[in-house]
Amino acid sequence: MAYTVLATNAYKEANEKSSGMGIAVSFFKKATAELDKAKAVVTLVPSNYQDTFNNKYAEVCKLRDKAINENKTIYFDREVPIEKIPKPDMQNFVKLEPALDNI
């Protein structure tokens, strides 16, 4: 899901700055590739979780296709190969707090 967050943020930034759609497309492609890997595990969980996963997967695919179309017709940015997409920095997704503040 981290790639989905990065893709969505890159997509919004590309729309605001009128450039950078290539990286957004690459992040969306990486996100769908990772979600495709997760499909095997999702079949083992209860159906309500499967429905949530399937809805999120469909949403990501729809945004990916929209980003691809916009990149082909508006932006013409170069995409980054999926294998060169940087791994998400987990500190960007976690708010670190000193342990003593929570005691």
Buried (B, 14 or more C-beta within 10 A) or exposed (E): EBBBBBBBEBBEBBBEEEEBBBBBBBBBBBBBEBBEEEEEEBEEEEEEEBEEBBEBBEEBBEBBEBBBEBBEEEBEBEBBEEEEBEEBEEEEEEEEEEEEEEE
